[in-house]
Amino acid sequence: MGYRRTFVATLPLVTIAGCLSDSDSGSGVGDGTDETVPDDQHEDGDETDGGTDSNWEDDLERPDETVELSDGIETDETLTSDVLYRVTDQLTVDATVSIEPGTILEFEEGAGLRVRGLQGGQIVATGTPDEPIVFTGTQKTPGWWNGIYVWGSESHDNRLEHVVVEYGGRESDGTVHLRGSRLPITNSTLAHGDGYGLYVDEESSIEGSENNQYSDNEAGGVRLSANSVHSLDAASTYADNGVDAVTVGGEDVEGEDVTWNSLDVPYRLRDRTAVREATLTIEPGTTLEFEEGGEFRVRDGGGLIADGTEDDEIVFTGTQKTPGWWNGIYVWGSDARNNALNHVVVEYGGRESDGNVHVRHGRLPITNATLRHSDRYGLFLDPNSTIPESKANTYTENAAGAVKLDAHTAHYLDSNSTYTGNGEDAVVVDGTDVEHEDVTWSALDVPYRLRGRTQVRDVDLTIEPASTVLFEEGGEFRLRDGSGLIARGTEDEKIVFSATEEIPGWWSGIYVWGSESHDNRLEHVIVEYGGRESNGSVHLRTGRFTITDCTLRHSDAWGLWAESDVAVNDDVCAVNEFSDNGVGDCTIDG
């Protein structure tokens, strides 16, 4: 336990005019004397509760002389390490305050340091590894003093380097709080705060900050806006706080391409974060947690590169492990060629979105990814969207199903991905035209579930052996002019065209109208439960077709109906199997 004694001394030349208490009353600095305190104890005699992580008390020698600061700094001043500064009130800085290495400033209860840029205030605190600058409380209690508040100061001279700031946050959101200001922080410790260690508003910058420690702060290490996240470095530590996450306010990321580094804690995102007119790269090993109702949106001109690795996946998740907790990743109008989700986990989305990942008029390759625990689909793909080269993904435990997309994008799904373990084990395909390029539908581990009419125009569609295509009520598969259908199964891996309900006439069937391709073929195929508004489960109106080794059954009309203008193999009624068809099995010439 220390003790207090008083003696009279001549103050050094650096004593701050107008900043010392009672300076106008003829005592203290006004008459060349001051009460000085060899202060190796803190106010009220309280013992410390462990000090700071920087162990500055072991490194620095406390000066014998104490100077009290209470008013304001209105002219450029330098604080030196040969005295201990005790701040007794809110100290405003309206000029440049430079602080020498090894200087200690102690703040009484409710006191603080406010740098006012509009009045010309700036702070230059440059310590060294052996002589850090210390801002602390007279009592080792989180929130004992307000902290350092920098308001409207955009000076490029501002800096905190080799600094310890601790026990602040009393009437401030952070031990260091920036509002409309610029302040690089390097090699520093912000600790034991009642709020955040560092609070950065949306108009502020900490560009150039690195190698800091944010620990034992009640609300978390750092809170900042999305447009400042790239200023956080991986060499700093953000763990061991009341909330072990960096809190990110929802805002647009725009104006320049940036990278979000992998930290030792997750990013915790609030509200909606949107990437516009910039490319955001997220490093492998990064975790992003979204609060309830949050959303990650990539808009026109924006790009997202989330390229993880097998050992260091990138995770997009919810702060609560509840399906539909947040909206998900929404790519709207972004067709950037470098968009990518690779070795990524996206989970617990689908709140006000149709999928954990929802692509609308955009382009997003997805590889080696896991999309799970959505309240809707794992992946929802709107018309005019693409997921080229997507492969080796896992879609599981999604309430509505693994994937929902349109017929003209179904070819993006690969057989090396898994689509099982969902609320409905099927890939939902909205009926639309398949056109513009020849494509293949891969054999998946779940059926394709088609809604409405799917029509092939001016291209060839190949369906792989072992594929199952289920049609909802009233559905139809139509082959039009200039198109081709190549459905060649094997004896062991048949292709199945069936219904979501095993009821004859549930769907219309396969309707060929004007397709003259010599490649048209059904081989080792089962077609069943069709004939709803068609003359047969397979209805050949005009064109060319070969049908062999197939089973046509459970039609509400004919199994096969071929009109006179169709070129079909002569033995079509003999080399295929027909059963349980409502009107008849096979008829040629209608």
N, C-alpha and C positions, 0 to 999 in steps of 0.2 A: 504494500500500500504506500503510495507516495504522500507527499506533503506539500503545502503551499507556503511560499515565503515571498516577501516584497522587498525590492531594493530600487534605488534611483540610478538611472544610467542615461548617458547621452545616446540618443538614437542614431543609427547609421543614416547615411545620405539617402538611402532608398525608401525611408519612411514616407508614407503616402499622404500628401497634403489633402486635407478635406475628407479623409477616409477613416480617421481614427475617432473613436468615441470620445465625447467631451472636448473635442479639439477647439470648439468655439468658446469654451467657458474659462479659459485661462489655465486649465489643468492639463496634464498629459502632454501631447506634442506641442500645444500652444505655448507652454513655458519651457520647452526643451526637456521636460521630464515625462516619464510614463510609468505606470504601474507594470512591473514585469513579473512573470510567474515562471519559476522553474517547474514546469508542469509535467511531471511524470505520472500524474494521476488524472483520471477523467472526472468530469462533473459528478458530484454526489458520491465520489469515491468508489463507483462501481467498477468491479473487475471486468476485464474483457472476457468474451465468451468464445475465444478461439482465434481471433484475429482474422486476417484475410488470407486467401490462398497464395498471395504473393509473399507472405511472411515479411512484409516491409518493416515491421517493428524490430525484426532481428537484423535488418540491413541498415536502418537509418538511426542515427543518434539524435534524440530529441533536443532541440536547442534549449538553453537555459532562459532565453528571453522570449516573452510573449507580447505580441502586439494585437490589440483588438481592432477589428474592422466592423463597421456597422452602417456606413452611409453609402457612398457611391464613388466609382472611379470615373472621372470626367476628363482626365488627361492621361496620355500614355504613361504607364507605370510598369515597373519590374518588381516582382516579389522574389525575395532571396531566401536561401536555405539557412541563414544564420539566425533567423528568428522563427518562432512558432506563431502562426497567424490564427487567432480565434475570431470567427465570424459570429457576431451576436444577433444579426438581423438579416433581412433580405439585402444582399449586396449587389447593386446594379453596376454593370460595366458598360459605359458609353464611350469608351476609347479602347486602345489596345492594351491588354494586360498580358505581360510576358512573365512566365514563371520559370525559375531556374531549377535545374535538377536537385533533388533532395529536399525540396520545399514541402512543408506540411501545413495544411489548412484544416483546422478543426471547426465544426459548425455546431453552434448551440441548438437547442430544441426549436424547431420551426424556422430556423435560419435557412438561407439558400444563396446561390450565386446565379444571377441573371445577366446574360450577355445580350444587349439590345442593339441589333444591327442597324436599325433605322436611325439610331443616334450615333452610329460609328463604332459600336462595340465589336471587339473580336478577342479571341483567346488563343494564346500561343503557349501551350504547356508541353515542353519538350524535356522529358527526363532521360535517364540512361538506365541500362540494366542494373547497375549497382546503386544508382541514386534515383529511384522513381519519385515522381511527384504524387503526393497523397492528399485526397479530399476525403475527410472522414467526419464522424460525429463525435461530439464530446461524450456521448454514451453509445456503447456498442449495441444499439437497438435498431432493427430495420425500420425505416421511416422516421428516424429521429430528426432528420433535417430534410429539406425539400429536394435537394439535388442541384445539378447544373442544368440550367434552362437556357438554351440558345435560341433566340427569336429574331428572325429576319436578318441574320448575319451570313452573307454568302461569300465572305472574304476567302481567297485562296491561301491566306496565311493561317487560318484557323487550323488547329490540330491538337489532338491529345496523343502523346507518344510516351510510352513507359510511364503510365499514370495509373494510380489506384483510386477508384471512386467507390465509396461504400457507405451503407447505412442511410441512404437517401430514399426519396420517393414518398415523402410525407404528404405533400399537396401537389404532387406531380405524378404523371403516369410512368415515369422512369427515373432512375438515378441520374441518367443523362437523358434529357428530353430535347429533341430538335423540332423546331417549328419554322418552316420556310428558311432553312439554313443549310450550310455546308460545313461538315466537320469530319475529316478523316480521323479514325481512331486506330492506333497501331500499338501492338505489344503492351496492351493495357488490361487491367482487371476491373470489371464492374460487378460488384458483389453485394450481397446482404441487403438488397433493396426491398422496400415494401410493395413496389409495383414491378415493372420490368427493369432489367439492368439497363437497357437502351430502348428508347421510344423514338421512332422516326416517323414524322407525318408525311403525307403524300407529296408535299412541296419541298422536301428536304433531300439531301444527298450525303451519303457516307462513303462516296467513291474513294478507293484507295485504302480502305480499312482492311487490316489483316492481323492475324496472330494474337487475337485477344482471348480473354477468359471471361465468360459470363456465368456466374455461379451463385447459388443460394439466394436467388431473387424470387419473391413470392409469386408473381404473375408469370414469370418466365424469363429466359435470357434476353430475348429481343422481340420487339413488336415493330413492324414496319409495313409499308405498302408494297404491293406486288411489283411496282416499277423500280423498287430499290433492292429487291432480293438478290440480284446479281452481285451486289456489293459485299455480300457475306462470303467469307472464304472458308475452305475446308480445314485450314490449319488452326482456326480458332476453335474453342470448345464452348458448347452451349448446354451441357448436361448439368444435372444436380441442381435444378431449380424447382420451385413449387410446381410448375408445369414444365415438363421436359419437352418443349416444342418451341419453334420459332413461329410466332403468330404473324400471319400475313393478312392485311386488310384487302378485300376485293377491290381491284382497280385494273385499268387497262395497262398491259405491257406493250409499249409502242415506241417507235422512233429509232430504235437501234437493235441489232441482233445481240442477244445476251445469253448467258449460261447461268443456270442455277446449280450451284455446287452441291455435292453430297456432304451433308453435315452429320454430326454425331447424334442429332435428334431429328424428328420429322419437322417438315413445314406444316403448320396448321392454318388452313385457308378458310377465311370467312366470306360469305356472300358469293358473288360472281367475279371470277378473274377471267379477263379476256385478253387474248393476244391479237394485236392488230398491226398490220404494216411492219412487222418485225418477225424474226425467227427466234423462238425460244428453244434452247437446248437444255435438257435435263441430264445430269451426270448419272452414270450407273451407281446403284446403291442408295439412291435418293428415295425417301418416303414422303408423300404428300397426304396429309389427313384433311378431310373436309368436314366442317361443322354442318349442322343440320340445315338442309336446303341449299348448300353450297353448289357451285358449278364451275367447271373449267371449260372455257369456250375459245375456240380458234376461229377467227373471223377472216373476212376478205383480206388478202394480202398478208395474212399471218401464217406462220409455220410452226410446227411442233416436231422436234427431234427428241424422242425419248428412246434412246438406244442403250438398253442395259446389256448385261451379260448373264451367262448361266449362273455364275456365282454371285453376281451383284445385280439382282433385278431392281427395276424401278417400280414402286408401289403407289397406286392411287387408291385410297381407302377412306372410310368414314371414321369420325371420332367415336362413333358408336357402331358396334358390329351388328347393324340392323339393315336388312334389305330395304332399299328406298330411303336411306338416311340422307343421301345427297343426290343431286341430279345426274352427275356423270360427266364424261368428256363429250363435248358437243362441237363437232367440226362443221362449220357453216360457211360455205363459199370459199374455203381454202383449198386450192389445187396445187400447192407448192410441191415441186418434184422431190424435195427432200423430207417431206412429212414421213414420220415413221413411229410405230410402236413396236419395239423389239425387246424381248425378254422383259415384259411389263406385266404387272398384275393390276387389274381394275376390278374393284369389288364394292358391294353395298350401295350402288347407285340406282338409277331408275325412278327417282322420286317424282319429278315432273318432266321426265324424258322417257322415250320409248326404249332406252337401253343404257347399259353401263357406258357404252360407246355409241354415239349417234352421229352418223355422217349424213349431212344434207348439202347437196351440191358441192361436194368436196372430194378429195383424194387422200387416202390414208392406208398405206400398206401396214398390215398387222402380222407379225411373225413371232413364233415362240412365246406367245402371250397367254395369260389366263384371265378370262372374263367370267366372273362368278358372283353369286349372291345378289344379283339384281332383282329388284321388285318387278321388272319387266323382262326384256330380252338381254342377253349378254351383249349382242351387237345388233344395231338397227341401222339399216342402210336405205336411205331415201332414193327415189329415182334420180338419175343423172349424177350418181355418186359412184366412186370406184374404190376398191381395196386391192390393187394389183399386187401380185406376187405374195399374197397372204398365204401362210402355211404354218403347220405344226403348232396350232393353237389349241387351247382347252377352253371349252364353253360348258360350264356346269353349275348346277344349283341356282339357275335363273328361273324366276317364277313363271314367266310366260313362254320361255323356250330359249334355245341356244342362240339362234340367229333369225332375223326377219329381213328379207330383201326382195327385190323384184326379179322376175324371170330373166331379164337381160343381164343381171349381175350374178346369177347363181353359179356361173362358171368360175368365179373367184374362190369358191369353197374347195378345199383340197381334202383328199382322202387320208392324209396324215394327221389332220386335226381330229379332236374328239368332241362330240356334241351330245353326249349322254348325261344322265343324272339331273335333268332339268324338270321343271313343272310339267312340260310337255316335251317328250323326246322326239322332236321333229324340227327340221328347218322350214320355217314358214315362208312361202314364196307367193307374192302377189302376182296375179296374172297380168302380163303385158307382152309386148312384142319382143322377140329375140331377133336382133338384126345388127347390121353393120360389120360383123366379123364372124367367121366360123368358130364355134366354141364347143367345149366338152363339159358335160356335167359329171363330176367324179362320183364314184361310189362312196357314200358316207356310212357312218355307223348308226345313222338314224334315217328315216325317210325324208324325202322332200314332201312338203304338204302344200299343194297348190290351191290357190283361191281364184275364182273367176275363170276367165279365158286366157290361156297362154297360147301365143301364136308365133310361129317361126316364119320369117320373111327374108328372102334373098340371101340366106346363109345356110350352112349345114350345122345341125345340132347332133353331136354324138353323145350317147348316154352309155356310161361304162357298165360292164357286167356287174351283177350283184346290187345294182341301184334299185331302190323302191321309190315310186312316185305315187303319192296318195292325193286324191282330189276331194275337195270339200263339196258339199251339196251343190249341184248345178254346174260344176266345173267342166272345162272342155280343153282338149289339146288339139290345136289346129295347125295344119301344115299348108302354107300358101304358095303362090307362084314364086318360082326361083329358089325355093328352099329345099332342104333335104333333112331326113331323119335317119340316123344310123343307130339303131338299137340292137346290137349284136351281143347277146349274152352267151353263156355256155351251159352245158348240161348241168354242171354243178353250181353255176352262178347265174341264175336267171335274172332277167330284168322284169320288174313287176310294175304294172299300171293298175292301181286299185282305188278303193274308196275309203274315206274316213269312217264310213259306216258300211257294214257288209249287207247292203240292201240293193237288190237289182234296180237299176235305173237311178242310182244315187247321183251319178255324174253322166255327162253326155257321151264321152268316149273320145277316140282318136279320129279326127276328121281330116281327110286329105283332099285338098281342092286346088288343082292346078300345079302340083309339084311334079316336075318331069325328071328329077335327078335319077341317074342310073345307080346312085348309091343308096337310094331309099330301101331300107330293109328292117324288118322285124324278124329276129332269129333268137330262139330260146327265150321267148318273152311270154309273160302272162298278162292278159287284159281281162279285167273282171269288174262286175257291178256297174257297167255303163248302160247306154241305150236310153237315157232320160228324154232327150229331145232330138234324138238321132235314130236313124234306121238300124244302127248296129253299134256294138262296142267299138268296132273298127268300121268306119264308113269311108269308102273310097269313091269319091264323086268324079274327079278327073285327075289325070296324072299317071304316074308309073310307080309300082311298088312290088316288092318281093316279100312274101311272108312264109317262113318255114319253121318247123319244129316249135310252134307256139301253142299256147292254150288260151282259148277264148271262151269264157264261161260267165254264168250268172248275169247275162244281159237281160234287160227288160224288153229288148227287141231282138234283132238277129245278133248272132255272134259276129259274123262278117257280112257286110252289105257292100257289094261292088257294082257300080253302075257300068253301063256299056262302053263309056268313053275311057275307061281305065285300062292300062296295060298292067296286068297282074300275072304272076306265074300260073300256068295252066293247071297245075296240080294243087293249087292253094287249098281246095276243099278236102284234099286227100292227105296232105302231109302235115296237117295241123290237127290239134285235138279240140273238139267242141263239146260243151256239156252245160246243161241247165240254163239254156237260153230261152227267153219267153216266147218268141215268135218262131225262131228256127235257128239252125246252126250256121249255114253258109249259103249265100246266093250270089250268082254272077249275073250281070246285065240287069240288075234291079228287079 
